[in-house]
Amino acid sequence: MIVRSDIPQEVQFVSDTLESAGFEAYLVGGCVRDLHIGKTPKDWDLTTNATPEKIENLFEDTFSNNDYGTVGVVHEDAEESLKVIEVTPYRTESGYSDSRRPDTVTFGVSLEEDLKRRDFTVNALAYRLKDEIVVDLFGGVDDIAEKRLRAVGVPSKRFEEDALRMMRAVRLAVELDFVIAGETMEAISENSANLGRISKERIRDELVRVLQSKNPMQGIIFFEKLGILEYIAPDLLRSIGIDQNQAHAFDVYEHLLRTLQHAADKDWSLTIRLAALFHDIAKPETRRWSDEKGEWTFHGHEVVGAKVTKRALKDLKFPRETVEKVTKLVRWHMFFSDPDEITLSAVRRTIVNVGEEHIWNLLKLRRCDRIGTGRPKEQPFRLRKYIAMVEEALRDPISVKMLKIHGDRIMEITSEKPSKKIGDTLHALLEEVLDDPTKNTATYLENRATELMQMDAETLAALGDKGKEKRDAEEAAELKTIRRKNKVG
C-alpha cells in the first residue's frame, strides 16, 4: 500500500472535489508507478467515473482538446508540473485500424475495464487518495519489485493497438533500469513492422527520451535486437560489422553507441548526444582499403556524414535549429583529431564554421569520440591545448559582425549602392583579419575596403573565396606562449 504525505495540494484538491461530488477518483498510470518506486512524479493523472461534461462543471478553469475525454484542470499559480492536472473518464477503446488511434472510445465503464486497455502492468496501477487503496489487477506491484516490464494481457494485442508502445517499452526499460519480459519482447519483434505506420513526430519524441536517459546505448541495442531500429534510424544499421582502422577497438556501430553513452555519462545535451550517435554515420560508404597504410581509410566521411545526418534528422521532424546544430558538429568533428595540424588561424576558421556558441560542444564531441574508440582517457594534455587555443581564438574576430566595419560604412565611404560586392568585401576583410587580428581597426579596414571595392566583381569574389596563407612564424610564437601558459608545452 502507498501511504504518502507529500501528495501536492493541487492533486489532492482535484481528487477531493471529484469525491465530494459523489464520483470516484484514482491516481493512475506512471505517477502511481513512480510513487511505488519512490520517485516524485513528473506528471499527475487521475481517472474517474465522471463524464467529461461533469468534470468540467466541477472546476473553474479547465480545457479539453482531445478525443479521449481528458479534461485539464488548470492551476495557474502552481509550479510547472502541476499547472495542469489531467482527469480522464474511465473508458474502453476498440478497433485500431491505423495501429495508433482507437476507432471508437466508450466512456462510463468500470475502473477494471479502463485498466485493461493500458500498455504495461507497471502503468496499470490505480491509487485512491480518499482511502489509500491501491488497485493492482495485473501484478504491476510485483513487476515493479522485480524491475520487470510486462505488457497487460496479451502483448501482441497491446502493440497492435498502438505500435509506439514498442518504443515505449524500450524507453521505460532504460529510464527505469528494468528488464523487458520475454513474452513482451517476442511480441515486439513480431509486430515491429507496425512501427512504420506511426508518425515520425511520435517516433522522434520517444527516441529523444531514450537518448536523454542515463543508458541510451542499451536503448539503441534494444531497438536493433527487437527489429525496430530500421523504422527509427535505419542509417545506423549499415554501420554494424563495419571494421575500422587500428585506432579503433570496435566496429563503427559499437563505436557510435559508446560515443553516445559517454555523452550521457557526462550528462551533456541532446545536441551532443545526437552528434555522437551520428558523427561517423557515413563511414560505411566512404570506407576504402589502403595498401599503402595496410588499413581502412574513411576520407570525407564527415562531409558525407553531415548530409546523411541532416536527412535523417529532417526525416524524424527534428526542429530546424536542432538539425543545423547537429549537422555542423558532425561536419567538423574531425577538426580536433590531429593536434599536429591545428593552428590558431585554423581554430578561428573552425569557430566561424560551427559558430562561436557551438565550439565548446565540438570539443565535448571530440572527447566522446575518443572514449568511443576504446581508449581509457579523454587525453587531458591535448584537451588543455585545445581549450587554450579556443580561448585565444575567441578573443579575435571570427565573424563579419565582429569586424570594425560594416556594410553601411563601406557604402558610405565608397558611394557604392547595395550589391554582392559589399558582402564579398566584408568576407575578404574577414579573411585578412583571421590571419592577422591586428588589422581589425577602423582605419585599416576602411582603407582596405576602398581598395577592394575598386576591383572587378569576379576578382573580388575570388579573393573572398580563396584560401588564406597561414602566418606560420607568427602562429608558432603565439602557440609557444599559449602552451607555456597552459602547461601544455
C-alpha positions in Angstrom: 0.0 0.0 0.0 1.2 3.5 -0.8 1.0 6.0 2.1 2.2 9.4 1.1 2.0 12.7 2.9 3.6 14.6 0.1 0.8 14.5 -2.5 0.7 18.0 -4.0 -2.2 20.1 -2.8 -3.3 20.7 -6.4 -3.6 16.9 -6.9 -5.4 16.5 -3.6 -7.8 19.3 -4.4 -8.9 17.7 -7.7 -9.3 14.3 -6.1 -11.3 15.7 -3.1 -13.5 17.8 -5.4 -14.5 14.7 -7.5 -15.0 12.6 -4.4 -17.1 15.2 -2.7 -19.4 15.4 -5.7 -20.1 11.7 -5.5 -17.6 10.4 -8.1 -14.6 8.0 -7.8 -11.1 9.5 -8.3 -7.9 7.5 -8.7 -4.4 8.5 -9.5 -3.4 6.3 -12.4 -0.6 5.3 -14.7 3.0 6.5 -14.5 2.5 8.7 -11.4 1.4 5.6 -9.3 4.3 3.6 -10.7 6.7 6.4 -9.7 5.2 6.7 -6.2 5.9 2.9 -5.7 9.4 3.3 -6.9 10.0 6.3 -4.6 10.3 8.9 -7.3 8.5 12.2 -7.5 6.1 12.0 -10.5 6.7 14.5 -13.3 3.0 14.3 -14.3 -0.1 13.6 -12.3 -3.1 12.0 -13.9 -6.4 11.0 -12.5 -9.2 8.8 -13.8 -12.9 8.9 -12.7 -16.3 7.6 -13.4 -17.5 11.2 -14.1 -18.2 12.2 -17.7 -16.1 15.0 -19.3 -19.0 17.4 -19.0 -19.5 16.7 -15.3 -15.7 17.1 -14.7 -15.7 20.5 -16.4 -18.7 21.6 -14.3 -16.8 20.9 -11.1 -13.8 23.2 -11.7 -13.5 26.8 -12.5 -10.6 26.7 -15.1 -10.5 23.7 -17.4 -9.9 22.8 -21.0 -10.4 19.8 -23.2 -8.8 19.3 -26.6 -8.7 15.6 -27.5 -11.0 12.7 -28.4 -10.3 10.7 -25.2 -12.4 12.9 -22.9 -9.4 14.2 -21.0 -10.1 17.4 -19.1 -7.2 19.6 -18.0 -7.8 21.2 -14.6 -5.7 24.4 -14.6 -3.8 25.8 -11.6 -2.2 28.9 -13.0 -0.1 29.7 -9.9 1.3 26.2 -9.4 4.8 25.1 -10.4 5.2 23.9 -13.9 4.4 20.2 -13.4 1.2 21.0 -11.5 -0.2 23.8 -13.7 -2.5 21.2 -15.4 -3.8 18.1 -13.7 -5.4 15.8 -16.3 -8.6 14.0 -15.5 -9.8 11.3 -17.8 -13.1 9.3 -17.5 -13.0 5.6 -17.3 -13.1 4.4 -20.9 -12.6 1.4 -23.2 -11.2 1.5 -26.7 -11.8 -0.7 -29.7 -10.6 -1.0 -33.3 -7.1 0.2 -34.1 -7.1 0.3 -37.9 -4.0 2.6 -38.1 -2.0 0.9 -35.2 -2.2 4.2 -33.4 -5.7 5.5 -32.5 -8.8 3.7 -31.4 -11.6 3.8 -33.9 -14.2 4.1 -31.1 -13.9 5.3 -27.5 -16.6 4.5 -24.9 -16.9 6.4 -21.6 -18.6 5.4 -18.3 -17.2 1.9 -18.0 -15.6 0.5 -14.8 -12.1 1.1 -13.5 -11.3 -2.5 -14.3 -12.2 -2.1 -18.0 -10.2 1.1 -18.1 -7.0 -0.5 -16.6 -7.3 -3.4 -19.1 -6.6 -1.2 -22.0 -3.3 0.2 -20.6 0.1 -0.7 -22.0 2.2 -2.2 -19.2 1.4 -3.7 -15.8 3.5 -1.1 -14.0 1.3 1.6 -15.6 -2.0 -0.2 -15.0 -2.0 0.7 -11.3 -4.6 3.0 -9.7 -4.4 4.6 -6.3 -7.4 6.2 -4.5 -6.3 9.0 -2.3 -9.5 9.0 -0.3 -8.8 5.7 1.4 -5.2 5.0 0.2 -6.3 1.9 -1.7 -4.1 0.5 -4.5 -5.8 -1.3 -7.3 -3.5 -3.8 -9.0 -5.3 -6.2 -11.3 -2.3 -7.4 -13.3 0.6 -7.8 -10.9 2.2 -4.4 -11.5 3.4 -4.1 -7.9 5.3 -7.4 -8.2 6.7 -6.4 -11.6 8.0 -3.2 -10.0 9.6 -5.1 -7.3 11.2 -7.5 -9.8 12.2 -4.5 -12.1 10.3 -6.1 -14.9 8.4 -4.6 -17.8 5.4 -6.7 -18.9 2.5 -5.9 -21.2 -1.0 -6.0 -19.9 -2.9 -9.1 -21.1 -1.8 -10.4 -24.5 1.3 -8.4 -25.5 0.6 -8.6 -29.3 -2.8 -7.0 -28.8 -1.3 -4.1 -26.9 1.2 -3.4 -29.7 -1.4 -3.8 -32.4 -3.5 -1.1 -30.6 -0.6 1.4 -30.6 2.7 0.4 -32.3 4.5 3.2 -30.5 4.2 1.1 -27.3 7.1 -1.0 -28.6 9.4 2.0 -28.4 7.9 3.0 -25.1 8.8 -0.4 -23.7 12.4 0.2 -24.6 12.3 3.8 -23.3 10.8 2.7 -19.9 13.3 -0.1 -19.6 16.3 2.2 -19.9 14.7 5.0 -17.9 13.7 2.7 -15.0 16.6 0.2 -15.4 14.0 -2.6 -15.9 14.2 -5.8 -18.0 11.6 -6.5 -20.6 9.7 -9.8 -20.1 10.4 -12.4 -22.7 6.8 -12.7 -24.0 6.7 -8.9 -24.3 10.0 -8.9 -26.2 8.8 -11.6 -28.6 5.6 -9.6 -29.3 7.6 -6.5 -30.2 9.7 -8.5 -32.7 6.6 -10.0 -34.2 4.9 -6.6 -34.6 7.9 -4.5 -35.4 6.7 -3.6 -38.9 3.7 -1.8 -37.5 6.0 1.0 -36.3 6.3 2.0 -39.9 2.7 3.3 -39.6 3.5 5.7 -36.8 4.1 9.4 -37.4 7.7 10.5 -37.4 7.0 13.1 -34.7 5.8 10.4 -32.2 8.8 8.2 -33.0 11.1 11.2 -32.6 9.7 12.1 -29.2 10.3 8.5 -27.8 13.8 8.4 -29.4 14.6 11.7 -27.6 13.6 10.3 -24.3 15.8 7.2 -24.8 18.7 9.4 -25.8 18.2 11.6 -22.8 18.2 8.7 -20.4 21.2 7.5 -18.5 21.7 4.5 -20.7 20.9 5.4 -24.3 23.4 2.8 -25.6 21.3 0.0 -24.2 18.2 1.6 -25.7 19.6 1.6 -29.2 20.8 -2.0 -28.7 17.2 -2.9 -27.7 15.8 -1.2 -30.8 18.2 -3.1 -33.1 17.7 -6.5 -31.5 13.9 -6.1 -31.5 13.8 -5.2 -35.2 12.5 -1.7 -34.8 15.7 0.4 -35.4 15.0 0.3 -39.1 11.9 2.4 -38.5 13.7 4.9 -36.3 17.3 5.5 -37.7 17.9 3.0 -40.5 21.3 4.5 -41.3 22.7 3.1 -38.1 22.1 -0.5 -39.3 24.6 0.0 -42.1 27.4 0.5 -39.6 27.0 -2.9 -37.9 30.0 -5.1 -38.6 32.0 -2.3 -40.4 35.6 -2.8 -39.1 37.8 0.3 -38.7 41.5 1.0 -38.6 43.9 0.3 -35.8 42.9 3.4 -33.8 39.5 1.8 -33.0 38.8 -1.3 -30.9 35.2 -1.6 -32.1 33.2 -1.6 -35.4 31.5 1.6 -36.5 28.2 0.7 -34.8 29.6 -0.1 -31.4 31.8 3.0 -31.6 28.8 5.2 -32.3 26.9 3.7 -29.3 29.9 4.0 -27.0 30.4 7.6 -28.1 26.8 8.3 -27.4 27.0 6.7 -24.0 29.9 8.8 -22.9 27.9 11.9 -23.7 25.1 10.5 -21.5 27.7 9.7 -18.7 28.7 13.3 -18.8 25.1 14.4 -18.8 25.6 16.5 -21.9 22.9 18.0 -24.1 20.7 16.3 -26.6 22.6 18.1 -29.4 25.8 16.5 -28.3 24.2 13.1 -27.9 22.7 13.2 -31.4 26.0 14.3 -32.9 27.7 11.5 -31.0 25.3 9.0 -32.4 25.6 10.2 -36.0 29.1 11.6 -36.2 30.6 8.5 -38.1 27.3 7.6 -39.8 28.9 7.8 -43.3 31.9 5.6 -42.7 30.3 2.5 -44.4 30.1 4.3 -47.8 33.4 6.1 -47.5 35.5 3.2 -46.4 38.4 2.3 -48.7 41.3 -0.1 -48.2 44.7 1.5 -48.4 47.5 -0.9 -49.5 50.0 1.8 -48.6 48.7 2.1 -45.0 47.6 -1.5 -44.7 44.3 -0.5 -43.2 40.9 1.1 -43.9 40.5 4.8 -44.6 37.4 6.9 -44.4 38.3 10.1 -46.2 35.5 12.6 -46.4 33.2 10.7 -44.0 32.5 13.9 -42.1 31.3 15.7 -45.2 29.1 12.8 -46.4 28.0 12.2 -42.8 26.7 15.8 -42.4 24.4 15.2 -45.4 23.2 11.8 -44.1 22.7 13.3 -40.6 20.7 16.2 -41.9 18.5 14.0 -44.0 17.9 11.6 -41.0 17.0 14.3 -38.5 14.7 16.1 -41.0 13.0 12.7 -41.6 12.4 12.5 -37.9 10.9 16.0 -37.9 13.5 17.5 -35.6 13.3 21.3 -35.3 15.4 23.1 -37.9 17.6 24.6 -35.3 18.5 21.2 -33.8 19.2 19.8 -37.3 21.6 22.6 -38.1 23.4 22.4 -34.8 23.9 18.7 -35.0 24.8 18.7 -38.7 27.6 21.3 -38.1 29.1 19.2 -35.3 29.1 16.1 -37.5 30.6 18.1 -40.4 33.5 19.4 -38.3 34.0 16.7 -35.8 37.4 15.7 -37.3 38.9 19.1 -36.6 40.4 18.2 -33.2 41.5 14.7 -34.3 45.1 15.7 -35.4 46.7 18.1 -33.0 49.9 18.4 -35.1 47.8 20.0 -37.9 45.9 22.5 -35.7 47.0 26.1 -35.9 45.5 29.2 -34.3 44.1 30.5 -37.6 42.6 27.1 -38.3 40.9 27.2 -34.9 39.4 30.6 -35.8 38.1 29.3 -39.1 36.5 26.3 -37.3 34.8 28.7 -34.9 33.4 30.5 -37.9 32.2 27.2 -39.4 30.4 25.8 -36.4 29.5 29.1 -34.7 31.1 30.6 -31.6 28.2 29.2 -29.4 29.0 25.7 -30.5 32.7 25.4 -30.4 32.7 24.0 -26.9 30.2 21.4 -28.0 32.6 20.4 -30.7 35.3 19.8 -28.1 32.9 17.8 -26.0 32.1 15.7 -29.0 35.8 15.1 -29.6 36.1 13.8 -26.0 33.2 11.4 -26.5 34.7 10.3 -29.8 37.9 9.4 -28.2 36.3 7.4 -25.4 34.2 5.7 -28.0 37.3 4.2 -29.7 38.0 2.1 -26.6 40.7 4.3 -25.2 40.5 4.9 -21.4 41.2 8.6 -21.3 40.0 11.8 -22.9 43.6 13.0 -23.4 43.7 15.8 -20.8 47.0 17.1 -22.1 45.7 17.7 -25.7 42.4 18.8 -24.3 44.1 21.6 -22.3 45.9 22.5 -25.5 42.7 22.7 -27.5 40.9 24.7 -24.8 43.8 27.2 -24.6 43.7 27.7 -28.4 40.0 28.2 -28.5 40.1 30.7 -25.7 42.8 32.6 -27.5 40.9 32.5 -30.8 37.7 33.7 -29.2 39.5 36.9 -28.4 40.0 37.6 -32.1 37.4 38.5 -34.7 35.8 35.3 -36.1 32.8 36.6 -38.0 31.9 39.5 -40.2 29.8 41.1 -37.5 32.9 41.4 -35.3 34.8 43.5 -37.8 35.4 47.1 -37.0 33.5 48.0 -40.2 30.0 47.1 -41.6 28.3 47.2 -45.0 26.7 50.6 -44.4 30.0 52.2 -43.7 31.6 50.7 -46.8 28.8 52.1 -48.9 29.2 55.5 -47.2 32.9 55.8 -47.9 32.8 54.4 -51.4 29.4 55.8 -52.5 28.5 52.3 -53.8 25.0 51.0 -53.8 23.9 47.7 -52.1 25.4 44.8 -54.1 27.1 41.5 -53.8 30.4 43.3 -53.8 29.7 44.6 -50.4 29.4 41.2 -48.9 32.4 39.9 -50.9 34.4 42.8 -49.5 33.4 42.1 -45.9 34.4 38.4 -46.3 37.7 39.3 -47.9 38.4 41.7 -45.0 37.5 38.9 -42.5 39.9 36.5 -44.1 42.7 39.1 -43.6 41.7 39.6 -40.0 41.5 35.9 -39.4 45.2 35.7 -40.4 46.2 38.9 -38.6 43.8 40.2 -35.9 45.8 43.4 -35.5 44.3 44.5 -38.8 40.9 44.8 -37.2 40.9 48.6 -36.9 38.5 51.0 -38.5 41.4 52.9 -40.2 42.9 49.8 -41.8 39.6 48.2 -42.8 38.2 51.4 -44.3 41.3 52.0 -46.4 41.4 48.3 -47.5 37.7 48.3 -48.3 38.2 51.2 -50.6 40.9 49.3 -52.4 38.9 46.1 -52.6 35.7 47.8 -54.0 37.8 49.1 -56.9 38.3 45.6 -58.1 36.0 43.9 -60.6 33.3 41.7 -59.1 34.9 38.4 -60.3 38.3 39.2 -58.9 36.8 40.3 -55.6 34.6 37.2 -55.3 37.7 35.0 -56.0 39.6 36.9 -53.3 36.8 36.3 -50.8 36.7 32.5 -51.6 40.4 32.0 -52.0 42.4 30.1 -49.3 44.4 32.2 -46.9 48.2 32.0 -46.4 49.0 30.9 -42.9 51.2 33.0 -40.7 53.4 30.1 -39.7 56.1 32.1 -38.0 53.7 34.3 -36.0 51.5 31.4 -35.1 54.4 29.4 -33.9 55.3 32.2 -31.5 51.7 32.5 -30.4 51.3 28.8 -29.8 54.5 28.7 -27.8 53.2 31.4 -25.5 49.8 29.7 -25.1 51.3 26.2 -24.4 53.6 27.6 -21.8 50.8 29.5 -20.1 48.5 26.4 -20.0 51.3 23.9 -19.2 50.9 22.1 -22.5 54.4 22.7 -24.0 
